Amino acid sequence: MAIKTQSNFHENQYENKIHTIGRITLIMGLILSFLPPIILWLVYDIIPPVNSLLNGIISISSVMIAVSIVEVLTFAPILGSSAMYMSYLTGNILNMKIPCAAISMEVAEVKPSTKEGDIIATIAIAGSVIASQVIIILGVIMIVPITAKLNNPIIQPAFEQILPALFGSIGAYYILKEWKLAVAPLSIAVLLSFIPNLPTAITIPIGVGTAIIAAKYLYKRNMLKTID
């Protein structure tokens, strides 16, 4: 009993430190993200018209608030506390952090929402942050000589397919793993694609909700091999 109590104490200490450090770094990151426009305003007296600024903030926020809420609720069980803080501080969550965490847990044979899963996700996210920063620095240095060639209109369509290719490869991996889980959300996504100008603030919650309901339905009827 004493060992178990001591273990819980250390776990609570660890979680408290994660939340303390995470909140501090996120607040610092938020403040630093406003420094460039503040410097442009105070030093160079460059500021957009107030009406245009407010309209831009309102239009973006109307979409991103709903998307952000859904993302937090969706990503938190996969990443855990420390990986969530690192992910939201460094960005590229959907196209880099989530795949890194998911594949790492798969290789380590651990499940999300467990202590082992949280540790593996944290290590994976930390590694992706370091690797991405190194690649970005090298890319910035090396891309200068070939910038003119990359702006060639002939190869521009290739760059437009990078994200679809990334998400398609990741999606194919999990669809092949348990294809029944993908039928309902993919069907809804296809149907929603026929609605013109439908914002992502609506499509993402509908897709996530459909996936959860379908997974629960299949799980209750023992129609799934796994439900990782």
Backbone bond lengths (Angstrom), bond angles and torsions (degrees), N, CA, C in turn:
res aa  C-N    CA-C-N  psi(-1)  N-CA   C-N-CA  omega(-1)  CA-C   N-CA-C  phi
1 M - - - 1.468 - - 1.526 111.18 -
2 A 1.362 114.69 -40.86 1.469 118.95 -179.34 1.519 110.72 -64.72
3 I 1.358 116.28 -39.18 1.472 120.22 179.87 1.520 110.51 -65.59
4 K 1.340 115.64 -40.33 1.460 119.88 179.78 1.519 111.10 -66.18
5 T 1.334 116.46 -41.34 1.468 120.53 178.80 1.522 111.05 -63.63
6 Q 1.355 115.83 -41.84 1.467 120.14 179.02 1.525 110.57 -65.09
7 S 1.326 116.89 -39.04 1.465 120.97 178.68 1.528 110.86 -63.24
8 N 1.335 115.93 -44.50 1.471 119.55 178.25 1.521 111.11 -63.04
9 F 1.352 116.28 -36.63 1.462 120.21 178.82 1.516 111.07 -62.35
10 H 1.357 116.05 -45.66 1.469 120.09 -179.96 1.529 110.74 -66.28
11 E 1.328 117.01 -36.63 1.462 120.16 178.02 1.524 110.96 -64.59
12 N 1.323 115.96 -42.44 1.469 119.83 178.09 1.521 111.00 -65.56
13 Q 1.339 116.71 -39.25 1.459 120.10 176.00 1.521 110.94 -60.81
14 Y 1.328 115.85 -44.47 1.467 121.58 179.99 1.518 110.91 -61.35
15 E 1.339 117.43 -47.03 1.460 121.62 179.69 1.524 111.01 -62.93
16 N 1.342 116.65 -42.12 1.467 119.80 179.88 1.524 111.58 -62.89
17 K 1.344 116.46 -40.02 1.467 119.99 178.65 1.530 110.47 -66.66
18 I 1.335 116.37 -39.54 1.461 120.18 178.45 1.524 110.16 -58.92
19 H 1.331 116.67 -49.41 1.460 120.25 -177.63 1.533 111.59 -66.79
20 T 1.321 117.03 -36.88 1.471 119.84 178.92 1.530 110.52 -65.33
21 I 1.339 116.31 -52.16 1.474 120.59 -179.74 1.533 110.31 -64.23
22 G 1.336 116.57 -40.90 1.461 120.41 -179.36 1.516 112.31 -62.43
23 R 1.313 117.43 -44.64 1.471 120.42 -179.75 1.517 111.26 -65.40
24 I 1.337 115.95 -41.27 1.470 119.58 179.73 1.528 110.67 -63.05
25 T 1.329 117.17 -47.85 1.462 120.12 -177.46 1.529 111.71 -67.26
26 L 1.341 117.70 -37.13 1.468 119.46 178.27 1.525 111.32 -66.85
27 I 1.323 116.86 -40.00 1.471 120.08 177.47 1.525 110.15 -64.52
28 M 1.350 116.05 -42.87 1.473 119.51 176.72 1.526 111.03 -61.69
29 G 1.323 116.35 -42.46 1.466 119.96 178.49 1.518 112.15 -63.13
30 L 1.346 116.28 -39.44 1.461 120.29 178.14 1.523 110.99 -63.40
31 I 1.340 116.21 -43.97 1.466 120.39 179.76 1.527 110.60 -64.28
32 L 1.337 116.90 -44.96 1.460 121.04 -178.53 1.521 112.15 -65.36
33 S 1.344 116.98 -31.09 1.462 119.43 179.91 1.528 112.15 -67.12
34 F 1.341 116.79 -22.34 1.462 120.26 178.26 1.527 112.81 -89.80
35 L 1.345 117.17 -7.64 1.464 119.29 -177.16 1.534 113.83 -63.45
36 P 1.350 120.25 -45.63 1.470 118.67 -179.40 1.528 113.90 -56.15
37 P 1.353 120.15 -50.05 1.469 117.78 178.07 1.524 113.43 -65.99
38 I 1.332 117.14 -32.08 1.467 119.52 178.02 1.524 110.46 -66.83
39 I 1.345 116.77 -40.59 1.474 120.67 177.85 1.526 110.42 -64.72
40 L 1.343 116.54 -43.20 1.464 119.63 177.39 1.522 111.30 -59.55
41 W 1.335 115.81 -36.07 1.463 120.46 -178.77 1.526 111.35 -74.04
42 L 1.352 116.68 -50.11 1.463 120.36 -173.71 1.526 112.47 -76.53
43 V 1.331 117.43 -38.09 1.469 120.45 -174.30 1.529 111.64 -88.34
44 Y 1.350 116.83 -44.35 1.461 120.55 -174.15 1.531 113.17 -108.24
45 D 1.330 116.06 0.58 1.469 121.58 178.24 1.533 111.76 56.19
46 I 1.345 115.09 39.82 1.466 121.41 177.33 1.523 108.36 -105.91
47 I 1.309 116.65 117.64 1.459 120.72 179.89 1.523 108.55 -149.98
48 P 1.324 118.63 136.95 1.475 119.91 179.25 1.523 110.62 -72.16
49 P 1.324 117.62 160.04 1.467 120.31 175.34 1.530 110.79 -56.65
50 V 1.318 116.51 141.15 1.469 121.65 -174.81 1.532 110.97 -58.83
51 N 1.329 116.93 -43.46 1.467 119.88 -179.11 1.526 111.71 -61.90
52 S 1.320 116.48 -43.51 1.464 120.41 178.51 1.523 111.00 -65.13
53 L 1.339 116.43 -39.34 1.459 121.23 179.33 1.523 110.99 -63.24
54 L 1.327 116.78 -46.53 1.469 121.19 179.98 1.518 111.40 -65.91
55 N 1.320 116.73 -41.13 1.468 120.14 178.71 1.530 111.14 -62.68
56 G 1.336 115.81 -40.40 1.460 119.69 178.28 1.519 112.12 -65.38
57 I 1.337 115.92 -43.34 1.472 120.30 179.69 1.526 110.55 -63.12
58 I 1.323 116.67 -44.48 1.467 120.67 -178.14 1.527 111.20 -66.02
59 S 1.330 117.00 -44.10 1.469 120.22 -177.64 1.522 111.75 -65.46
60 I 1.337 116.66 -41.82 1.467 119.70 178.95 1.522 110.81 -70.65
61 S 1.327 116.77 -42.87 1.469 120.72 -177.44 1.521 111.83 -63.97
62 S 1.324 117.11 -35.55 1.463 120.04 -179.18 1.522 111.98 -60.67
63 V 1.331 116.31 -29.00 1.466 120.86 177.59 1.521 110.85 -89.57
64 M 1.335 116.56 -47.63 1.455 120.92 -169.80 1.525 113.41 -73.55
65 I 1.326 118.93 -28.01 1.470 119.50 -179.88 1.521 110.44 -61.81
66 A 1.335 116.19 -49.47 1.469 119.62 179.52 1.523 111.26 -64.55
67 V 1.333 116.54 -43.32 1.464 120.52 179.87 1.528 110.72 -62.43
68 S 1.320 116.69 -42.33 1.468 120.88 -178.48 1.521 111.66 -63.89
69 I 1.325 116.69 -41.43 1.471 120.36 178.86 1.525 110.39 -61.93
70 V 1.328 115.49 -45.59 1.466 119.81 179.57 1.528 110.42 -64.09
71 E 1.332 117.38 -40.97 1.462 120.72 -179.52 1.522 111.39 -62.01
72 V 1.336 116.90 -45.44 1.470 120.34 -179.31 1.527 110.19 -61.17
73 L 1.331 116.88 -46.63 1.461 120.65 -179.82 1.522 111.85 -65.10
74 T 1.326 117.00 -30.84 1.463 121.03 -178.51 1.524 112.13 -82.95
75 F 1.339 117.16 -41.07 1.456 121.05 -173.59 1.526 113.29 -81.91
76 A 1.333 117.57 -31.18 1.469 120.82 -174.59 1.526 113.04 -55.42
77 P 1.333 119.66 -45.68 1.476 118.27 179.17 1.522 113.42 -64.86
78 I 1.320 117.45 -24.74 1.464 120.53 -178.74 1.527 110.89 -82.50
79 L 1.326 117.10 -44.53 1.457 121.23 -170.00 1.521 113.98 -90.75
80 G 1.332 118.31 -37.56 1.455 119.60 -172.12 1.517 111.05 85.71
81 S 1.324 116.77 174.01 1.473 121.93 -170.21 1.521 113.31 -63.80
82 S 1.341 117.24 -57.17 1.467 119.71 -173.25 1.523 111.79 -65.24
83 A 1.334 116.87 -40.97 1.468 119.80 178.94 1.519 111.23 -66.68
84 M 1.337 117.55 -33.19 1.466 120.82 177.51 1.527 110.91 -63.91
85 Y 1.328 116.53 -45.44 1.470 119.77 179.97 1.529 110.45 -61.80
86 M 1.334 116.56 -46.04 1.465 119.41 179.72 1.526 111.65 -63.43
87 S 1.322 116.08 -38.65 1.462 119.98 -177.85 1.518 111.53 -65.45
88 Y 1.333 116.63 -46.11 1.459 119.39 -177.63 1.519 112.10 -74.91
89 L 1.314 117.85 -19.60 1.462 119.95 175.64 1.524 111.38 -78.62
90 T 1.337 117.19 -35.79 1.466 120.48 -173.94 1.527 113.87 -102.23
91 G 1.352 118.93 -16.21 1.455 121.60 175.36 1.516 113.80 81.50
92 N 1.338 115.72 -170.38 1.476 122.99 -176.92 1.525 111.00 55.26
93 I 1.317 116.11 44.35 1.465 119.96 -173.22 1.523 111.06 -69.89
94 L 1.328 115.85 -53.19 1.459 119.63 -172.46 1.517 112.67 -71.99
95 N 1.334 116.69 -36.53 1.466 118.68 -174.98 1.520 113.68 -94.91
96 M 1.347 118.53 -4.88 1.456 119.77 178.69 1.531 113.02 -136.99
97 K 1.331 116.72 -54.16 1.461 119.70 -171.66 1.528 112.35 -67.46
98 I 1.321 117.55 -47.14 1.460 120.69 -179.88 1.535 111.43 -62.05
99 P 1.356 119.50 -48.31 1.468 118.58 176.78 1.521 113.64 -58.76
100 C 1.345 117.38 -40.86 1.472 120.68 179.42 1.525 110.72 -61.36
101 A 1.333 115.87 -47.11 1.468 119.75 -178.95 1.522 111.19 -65.68
102 A 1.324 116.69 -43.53 1.468 120.72 -176.73 1.531 111.28 -65.11
103 I 1.319 116.94 -46.85 1.459 120.22 -179.33 1.525 110.77 -67.08
104 S 1.331 117.54 -38.40 1.469 120.83 179.79 1.524 111.11 -63.58
105 M 1.328 117.07 -43.39 1.462 119.93 177.72 1.522 111.33 -65.85
106 E 1.332 115.35 -34.92 1.462 119.54 177.55 1.524 110.52 -64.28
107 V 1.333 117.12 -45.61 1.468 121.60 -179.14 1.534 110.63 -66.62
108 A 1.335 116.44 -40.20 1.469 120.68 -179.25 1.523 112.91 -78.78
109 E 1.345 116.22 -5.60 1.469 122.29 179.16 1.522 111.82 58.69
110 V 1.323 115.94 46.00 1.462 122.00 173.37 1.522 108.61 -122.96
111 K 1.306 116.58 160.74 1.456 121.40 -176.38 1.528 111.28 -107.35
112 P 1.338 117.34 151.72 1.466 120.36 174.53 1.533 110.58 -63.18
113 S 1.327 115.53 161.99 1.466 122.89 178.50 1.523 112.20 63.36
114 T 1.336 116.68 26.67 1.463 121.70 172.59 1.528 108.02 -125.71
115 K 1.349 115.77 165.29 1.462 119.05 178.89 1.527 110.80 -61.62
116 E 1.328 115.18 -42.65 1.468 119.19 179.85 1.527 110.94 -65.00
117 G 1.340 116.37 -41.29 1.454 120.46 178.87 1.518 112.24 -62.66
118 D 1.342 116.72 -40.88 1.464 120.58 178.84 1.530 111.21 -62.80
119 I 1.334 116.57 -40.99 1.472 120.49 -179.67 1.526 110.83 -65.62
120 I 1.337 116.43 -46.49 1.468 120.27 -179.93 1.527 110.20 -64.04
121 A 1.338 117.28 -42.07 1.467 120.53 179.05 1.524 110.82 -62.46
122 T 1.332 116.85 -39.83 1.469 120.55 178.98 1.518 111.15 -63.26
123 I 1.337 116.79 -45.73 1.474 121.14 178.94 1.533 110.11 -63.10
124 A 1.343 115.86 -42.21 1.468 119.84 -178.68 1.526 111.43 -64.32
125 I 1.332 116.91 -44.38 1.468 120.77 -179.88 1.521 110.67 -65.27
126 A 1.346 116.57 -42.65 1.469 119.91 178.78 1.526 110.31 -60.68
127 G 1.335 116.21 -42.97 1.458 119.61 177.91 1.515 112.69 -63.78
128 S 1.342 116.46 -39.65 1.467 119.77 -179.96 1.525 111.16 -67.32
129 V 1.337 116.40 -35.02 1.471 119.97 178.54 1.523 110.33 -64.51
130 I 1.337 116.11 -48.14 1.469 120.31 -179.92 1.533 110.46 -62.19
131 A 1.340 115.77 -46.86 1.464 119.46 -178.38 1.523 111.56 -63.04
132 S 1.332 116.60 -42.74 1.467 119.34 -178.22 1.522 111.72 -66.30
133 Q 1.343 117.27 -37.66 1.459 119.79 178.98 1.523 111.10 -65.77
134 V 1.333 116.07 -41.60 1.471 119.92 178.17 1.529 110.39 -62.95
135 I 1.344 115.77 -44.63 1.468 120.35 -179.34 1.526 110.77 -65.07
136 I 1.336 116.92 -40.89 1.465 120.38 179.83 1.530 110.66 -62.58
137 I 1.336 116.50 -44.82 1.469 120.15 -179.96 1.531 110.33 -61.89
138 L 1.332 116.15 -47.19 1.467 119.77 178.55 1.523 111.15 -64.41
139 G 1.343 115.82 -38.92 1.466 119.53 -179.87 1.516 112.22 -63.86
140 V 1.332 116.36 -42.96 1.466 120.34 179.70 1.525 110.59 -61.95
141 I 1.351 115.60 -40.19 1.467 119.70 -179.49 1.530 111.38 -69.38
142 M 1.331 116.08 -41.55 1.464 120.22 -172.65 1.531 113.25 -86.45
143 I 1.347 117.25 -18.47 1.467 118.32 -174.02 1.526 112.59 -80.40
144 V 1.333 116.16 -19.71 1.471 119.56 -176.47 1.531 112.33 -56.00
145 P 1.336 119.52 -47.03 1.482 118.37 -177.58 1.524 114.24 -66.51
146 I 1.345 118.05 -22.90 1.470 119.51 -175.19 1.531 112.31 -112.02
147 T 1.339 117.75 12.85 1.465 120.66 -178.42 1.524 111.99 -57.94
148 A 1.334 116.95 -43.44 1.469 120.90 -178.11 1.527 111.11 -61.86
149 K 1.335 116.40 -39.58 1.463 119.76 179.72 1.526 111.83 -69.26
150 L 1.332 116.80 -36.05 1.467 120.35 179.83 1.520 112.21 -69.33
151 N 1.318 117.01 -24.62 1.471 121.24 178.19 1.521 112.75 -82.43
152 N 1.316 116.75 2.17 1.458 120.92 178.91 1.528 109.92 -62.21
153 P 1.335 118.80 126.63 1.470 121.35 -177.76 1.529 114.00 -58.46
154 I 1.323 116.74 -24.05 1.468 120.33 -177.22 1.534 111.33 -64.87
155 I 1.345 117.24 -37.33 1.465 119.80 -176.44 1.525 113.41 -98.91
156 Q 1.344 117.97 -1.23 1.462 119.99 179.97 1.535 113.38 -59.58
157 P 1.346 119.09 -39.55 1.480 118.02 177.95 1.521 113.72 -58.06
158 A 1.324 117.80 -28.24 1.470 120.36 179.27 1.522 111.05 -65.38
159 F 1.330 117.18 -38.83 1.463 120.47 -179.85 1.534 111.21 -67.90
160 E 1.319 116.71 -28.48 1.462 120.01 179.48 1.524 112.34 -69.89
161 Q 1.326 117.00 -16.12 1.473 121.27 -177.79 1.530 112.92 -98.90
162 I 1.340 117.55 3.56 1.464 119.47 -176.37 1.529 111.13 -65.44
163 L 1.338 117.00 -51.99 1.465 119.65 -178.81 1.528 112.46 -65.29
164 P 1.361 119.11 -45.75 1.470 117.57 175.48 1.525 113.04 -57.16
165 A 1.331 116.98 -38.12 1.467 119.84 179.12 1.521 111.08 -66.48
166 L 1.339 115.93 -40.93 1.469 120.30 179.81 1.518 110.98 -63.41
167 F 1.349 116.18 -52.88 1.459 119.91 -177.84 1.527 111.07 -67.80
168 G 1.326 117.10 -32.73 1.456 119.84 178.23 1.520 112.12 -65.00
169 S 1.331 116.70 -41.94 1.470 119.87 179.64 1.519 111.32 -67.40
170 I 1.334 116.27 -40.19 1.470 119.61 178.18 1.522 110.28 -67.57
171 G 1.343 115.96 -44.01 1.458 119.91 179.90 1.511 112.15 -63.14
172 A 1.338 117.07 -40.41 1.463 120.81 -179.78 1.524 111.12 -61.65
173 Y 1.334 116.29 -36.69 1.464 120.15 -179.89 1.529 110.59 -60.93
174 Y 1.336 116.24 -47.68 1.463 119.25 -177.08 1.525 112.17 -78.07
175 I 1.320 117.37 -30.25 1.473 119.72 176.55 1.522 110.54 -64.93
176 L 1.328 117.40 -42.52 1.458 120.67 178.19 1.527 111.38 -67.35
177 K 1.329 115.75 -28.31 1.459 119.53 179.52 1.525 111.29 -68.96
178 E 1.324 117.45 -42.22 1.468 121.95 177.73 1.518 108.42 -152.81
179 W 1.341 115.85 85.22 1.463 121.24 -170.85 1.524 112.89 -66.05
180 K 1.335 118.28 -26.58 1.470 119.96 -177.46 1.531 111.49 -62.09
181 L 1.335 116.77 -33.07 1.464 120.68 -179.75 1.527 112.17 -66.90
182 A 1.321 116.90 -23.70 1.466 120.69 -174.28 1.521 113.22 -89.43
183 V 1.329 117.65 -16.39 1.464 120.00 -172.80 1.525 111.27 -61.54
184 A 1.331 117.75 -52.10 1.471 121.18 -175.40 1.532 112.63 -64.80
185 P 1.352 119.75 -54.07 1.474 118.47 -179.20 1.519 113.64 -62.80
186 L 1.348 117.57 -37.19 1.465 119.33 178.42 1.524 111.16 -66.77
187 S 1.324 117.07 -38.22 1.463 120.42 178.40 1.527 110.80 -63.68
188 I 1.344 116.11 -44.29 1.465 120.36 177.97 1.524 110.68 -63.60
189 A 1.341 116.56 -41.22 1.470 120.25 179.85 1.519 111.34 -61.61
190 V 1.338 116.54 -41.37 1.462 120.47 178.83 1.529 110.43 -64.16
191 L 1.330 116.87 -43.81 1.465 120.25 179.17 1.525 111.49 -63.61
192 L 1.331 116.86 -41.74 1.471 120.32 -179.75 1.522 112.02 -67.33
193 S 1.338 116.97 -27.10 1.466 120.15 -179.64 1.523 112.44 -65.45
194 F 1.344 117.28 -18.83 1.458 120.09 178.61 1.530 112.30 -82.99
195 I 1.328 116.86 -9.01 1.469 120.41 177.60 1.524 108.19 -88.61
196 P 1.317 119.31 115.56 1.472 120.82 -175.60 1.527 112.23 -69.51
197 N 1.341 114.42 141.01 1.467 122.79 174.00 1.529 112.97 58.52
198 L 1.325 117.96 31.04 1.459 120.38 176.98 1.524 108.64 -77.83
199 P 1.338 118.88 121.57 1.469 121.00 -175.24 1.523 112.25 -70.30
200 T 1.333 115.52 153.20 1.465 120.78 179.17 1.520 111.79 -65.53
201 A 1.341 117.60 -22.75 1.463 120.82 177.25 1.523 111.59 -62.19
202 I 1.327 116.79 -19.83 1.464 121.37 178.06 1.521 110.44 -100.67
203 T 1.325 117.72 -43.42 1.461 120.71 -174.88 1.535 112.75 -66.89
204 I 1.343 117.21 -40.84 1.465 119.73 -178.02 1.523 111.85 -64.59
205 P 1.358 119.72 -51.05 1.475 118.25 177.96 1.524 113.21 -59.35
206 I 1.335 117.30 -38.55 1.464 119.97 179.65 1.531 110.16 -64.74
207 G 1.341 116.76 -44.34 1.457 120.52 179.57 1.524 112.59 -63.71
208 V 1.333 116.13 -44.82 1.468 120.24 179.42 1.526 110.81 -64.45
209 G 1.340 116.66 -45.07 1.468 120.48 179.20 1.521 112.28 -61.40
210 T 1.327 115.80 -41.38 1.466 120.37 178.32 1.524 111.22 -63.04
211 A 1.338 116.41 -42.19 1.466 120.17 179.80 1.523 111.32 -63.36
212 I 1.335 116.75 -41.23 1.474 120.53 -179.19 1.527 110.88 -66.32
213 I 1.316 116.63 -45.89 1.470 120.63 -179.71 1.533 110.92 -63.31
214 A 1.331 116.09 -43.96 1.463 119.97 179.94 1.526 111.33 -64.35
215 A 1.337 117.19 -42.16 1.465 121.13 179.50 1.526 110.93 -63.21
216 K 1.329 116.49 -42.27 1.466 120.16 178.70 1.529 111.04 -64.08
217 Y 1.324 116.38 -40.93 1.474 121.48 179.73 1.536 110.13 -62.87
218 L 1.333 116.97 -48.14 1.458 120.92 -178.95 1.524 111.98 -66.67
219 Y 1.329 116.13 -37.21 1.467 120.54 -179.28 1.523 111.11 -65.66
220 K 1.338 117.05 -43.24 1.462 120.53 -179.44 1.522 111.94 -63.74
221 R 1.310 116.57 -26.77 1.463 120.75 -178.69 1.529 112.52 -99.49
222 N 1.356 114.88 13.96 1.475 120.57 176.53 1.543 111.74 54.37
223 M 1.317 115.58 40.76 1.464 119.69 -178.52 1.528 111.62 -101.48
224 L 1.332 116.82 5.80 1.467 120.83 -178.64 1.515 110.56 -114.74
225 K 1.337 114.79 141.65 1.464 119.29 173.15 1.519 110.44 -74.69
226 T 1.337 115.37 -41.78 1.466 121.73 178.59 1.499 107.23 -141.27
227 I 1.324 117.22 163.41 1.454 122.62 173.54 1.508 109.06 -141.19
228 D 1.345 116.55 56.38 1.465 123.03 -178.91 1.508 110.23 -71.68
